[in-house]
Amino acid sequence: MALDELKSAIPDYAKDLRLNLGSVIGNSDLPQQQLWGTVLACAIASRSPQVLRELEPEAKDRLSPEAYTAAKSAAAIMAMNNVFYRTRHLLSDPEYGTMRAGLRMNVIGNPGVEKVDFELWSLAVSAINGCGQCLDSHEQVLRKAGVDRETIQEAFKIAAVLQAVAATLDAEAHLAV
């Protein structure tokens, strides 16, 4: 299993990450589609070739073709939206918040999977990218759809652990050069 290989690549000084990686993926209560869609979207958002290389094949095996594509779409659209909405939020001029975005975001309205799954993946990617406005927006949609806080927290726990693993492994790769 690629998860075991990824865990074995984590250095001993980051043992907590190794344990957490096994826990958030191996012991998750999320349904398979939500879990592996979150894993794939977050692996892409982490920008780590090693994390993506290790986790993508298993995600592809565990997801339907539609869910696989939708998880990649969530990572792609949130890469754009997180920068755009975070910037609008951070600028001190409130006028930007009233302006039309003018960016295509059709996949959010028709992701090809259950809306809740896509929203969960979008929230997890937004956690990695640090967009508070997007986090609030996706969390509200999920809560209105009846998703409990534990499920939402599970998604951003996966995001947190995968981002930390990616940062650690990338640092080790650079130090080894």
Stockholm file with secondary structure:
# STOCKHOLM 1.0

chainA/1-177         MALDELKSAIPDYAKDLRLNLGSVIGNSDLPQQQLWGTVLACAIASRSPQVLRELEPEAKDRLSPEAYTAAKSAAAIMAMNNVFYRTRHLLSDPEYGTMRAGLRMNVIGNPGVEKVDFELWSLAVSAINGCGQCLDSHEQVLRKAGVDRETIQEAFKIAAVLQAVAATLDAEAHLAV
#=GR chainA/1-177 SS CHHHHHHHHSCGGGHHHHHHHHHHHHTCCSCHHHHHHHHHHHHHHTTCHHHHHHHHHHHHHHSCHHHHHHHHHHHHHHHHHHHHHHHHHHSSCGGGGGSCCCCCCHHHHCCSSCHHHHHHHHHHHHHHHTCHHHHHHHHHHHHHTTCCHHHHHHHHHHHHHHHHHHHHHHHHHHHTC
#=GC SS_cons         CHHHHHHHHSCGGGHHHHHHHHHHHHTCCSCHHHHHHHHHHHHHHTTCHHHHHHHHHHHHHHSCHHHHHHHHHHHHHHHHHHHHHHHHHHSSCGGGGGSCCCCCCHHHHCCSSCHHHHHHHHHHHHHHHTCHHHHHHHHHHHHHTTCCHHHHHHHHHHHHHHHHHHHHHHHHHHHTC
//
